[in-house]
């Protein structure tokens, strides 16, 4: 009989411990719990409840007294369209041994009078979303040597598909590693000559950026454009076709490969940056003027990172077929070794860089445009860090570059210091 009485008592107490909202009671919970605790003590003292039952019921009381967790805040829905602006400025000082008779390898210091203080790059960004699945980006630039501000990027992005994003407008063709990266995140101050001259430039077209890996782990980008560069319409029925595949076989290693074909083109970085600024050493400009030059390029790259160290390597090769004339093949590569140095107890602020590059504008001849260059660099991140959420917000870079040409070597070794800020 006593055992049945204990079961009834424990059952009543358990019911009493059910939250009041579940049984419809409106009395204060804390007062009820105090009364129950006193009752449990009395029943335990009289031997009605065992020590285990007493402990279990008091645990139930403690659990019931816990306040309910606050309801999570309901996020505000963004109001469309959204607009965000950003400015990036890079000021720079450079000193070259000798301005005269040096070849142009894609940087402002390679021109007579190009060294000294200058506003190397100025970028103004306007970006945002028109709808949850529709984004936009416009970028204006005013760089050293440009007479006026020009539109650098103007693109719309559709993100409504599960398998890929569709980007259209004036945008970067997906070819190469260093050229498609913002110069704010480069390891050296300037891109390698092969990256300046051989990859396709920004162009008017459409690009498909895959969201899901294919063939067991390959990410892809596909592009078709006018092939005439920024602001230009296509003069004929030849188009720029480009594609890029990337993979990450291990957490430390990333691989990439790209290909493009630009038939009957009237424009390319090789034509506009190399040939024009080096007085057309191979007689190719007439074929570009007549829109009769065919360009075919491929490249491969890898990036390896372990702890504070990383390595970047990229090779690019381009074949130019100028109508009935003999073809020209240009190629080159770079290799960078990057290492973060300890500074004030951190390993993400001060970084040392060693760079090596080669560029051959025409593999059939040995001339002044066969470049070998070495770079010693030091970067300091004043605000932000290369791998942080707000990357490279403010930094200063130092580079010393030794340049060697195969023929008619020029005294064009140089020192460059550049300050960069975003706001």
PyMOL commands that set and color helices and strands:
alter all, ss='L'
color gray80, all
select helices_A, chain A and resi 2-16+20-23+29-45+51-65+108-110+183-185+193-197+269-278+285-289
alter helices_A, ss='H'
color red, helices_A
select strands_A, chain A and resi 84-96+116-131+134-141+150-158+164-172+202-210+219-225+240-250+253-265+293-306+309-322+328-343+346-360+370-383+394-405+414-422
alter strands_A, ss='S'
color yellow, strands_A
deselect
rebuild
show_as cartoon
